[in-house]
Amino acid sequence: MKIKKGDKIKVVAGKDKGREGKVERVYVKAGRVLIEGINQYKRHVKKNEKMPQGGVVDVPRPISVAKVMLICPKCGKLVRTGYSIEKNKKVRVCKKCGSSI
């Protein structure tokens, strides 16, 4: 998977199209990423020790990797990524500006 934890991304499809965020967690086998503040859903919670009142809370859900694109830290554009070998290490590379990510 070409998106990693801590990357800045932009949603390009779905109900949150156009919103940006930072990747909190990556689910490699499912092909999904969890992004802070994006893809929020309401969940009704019964009374418990954490929430003595109960009520409705916002719960973030993972979004498909196909619906997000990486933002290059150098050029600031939405980019596809490639790989190159530098000092015997595989490094992600921006396809637009050529810088390593």
C-alpha positions as CSV (number, residue, x, y, z in Angstrom):
1,M,0.0,0.0,0.0
2,K,1.4,3.4,-1.0
3,I,-0.3,5.4,1.8
4,K,1.2,5.2,5.3
5,K,0.4,6.5,8.8
6,G,1.0,10.2,9.1
7,D,0.6,11.0,5.4
8,K,-1.5,14.1,4.5
9,I,-4.3,13.1,2.1
10,K,-7.3,14.5,0.3
11,V,-10.6,12.7,-0.3
12,V,-11.4,12.6,-4.1
13,A,-14.7,10.6,-4.0
14,G,-17.7,10.1,-1.7
15,K,-19.6,12.2,0.8
16,D,-16.4,13.9,2.2
17,K,-15.0,14.8,-1.3
18,G,-12.6,17.7,-1.1
19,R,-11.7,17.4,2.5
20,E,-8.1,16.9,3.7
21,G,-6.7,15.1,6.7
22,K,-3.9,13.1,8.3
23,V,-3.9,9.3,8.2
24,E,-4.3,7.8,11.8
25,R,-4.3,4.1,10.9
26,V,-3.9,1.9,7.8
27,Y,-5.8,-1.4,7.4
28,V,-3.6,-3.1,4.8
29,K,-5.6,-6.3,4.2
30,A,-8.9,-4.4,3.9
31,G,-7.4,-1.7,1.7
32,R,-8.7,1.1,4.0
33,V,-7.4,4.0,5.9
34,L,-8.7,5.9,9.0
35,I,-8.4,9.6,8.8
36,E,-9.1,12.1,11.6
37,G,-12.3,14.0,11.2
38,I,-13.3,12.3,7.9
39,N,-16.1,9.7,7.3
40,Q,-17.8,10.4,10.7
41,Y,-21.0,8.5,11.5
42,K,-23.5,8.8,14.4
43,R,-23.7,6.0,16.9
44,H,-26.3,5.7,19.7
45,V,-24.6,4.7,23.0
46,K,-26.4,3.3,26.1
47,K,-25.6,4.6,29.5
48,N,-22.3,3.3,30.8
49,E,-19.4,4.4,33.1
50,K,-17.7,6.5,30.5
51,M,-21.0,8.2,29.4
52,P,-23.4,8.3,32.3
53,Q,-25.9,10.2,30.1
54,G,-25.6,8.0,27.1
55,G,-26.5,9.7,23.8
56,V,-25.3,10.1,20.3
57,V,-21.6,10.1,19.5
58,D,-19.6,10.6,16.3
59,V,-17.5,7.5,15.3
60,P,-14.9,7.7,12.6
61,R,-14.9,4.8,10.1
62,P,-12.2,3.8,7.7
63,I,-12.4,4.9,4.1
64,S,-11.3,3.0,1.0
65,V,-7.8,3.8,-0.3
66,A,-9.2,4.2,-3.8
67,K,-11.1,7.3,-2.6
68,V,-8.1,9.2,-1.3
69,M,-5.0,10.7,-2.9
70,L,-1.7,11.6,-1.3
71,I,-0.6,15.3,-1.0
72,C,3.1,15.7,-1.8
73,P,4.8,17.5,1.1
74,K,7.2,19.4,-1.4
75,C,4.9,20.5,-4.3
76,G,1.6,20.4,-2.4
77,K,-0.3,18.7,-5.2
78,L,-2.3,15.5,-5.4
79,V,0.1,12.9,-6.6
80,R,0.5,9.3,-7.6
81,T,3.5,7.6,-6.0
82,G,6.2,5.5,-7.4
83,Y,9.2,3.8,-5.9
84,S,13.0,4.1,-6.3
85,I,16.0,2.5,-4.7
86,E,18.2,5.0,-2.7
87,K,21.1,3.7,-0.6
88,N,19.7,0.1,-0.7
89,K,16.4,1.3,0.6
90,K,13.0,1.4,-1.2
91,V,11.7,5.0,-1.1
92,R,8.3,6.5,-2.2
93,V,8.7,9.1,-4.9
94,C,6.3,11.8,-6.1
95,K,5.4,11.3,-9.8
96,K,5.0,15.1,-10.4
97,C,8.0,16.7,-8.9
98,G,10.3,13.6,-8.4
99,S,11.1,14.3,-4.7
100,S,11.1,11.5,-2.2
101,I,8.2,11.3,0.2
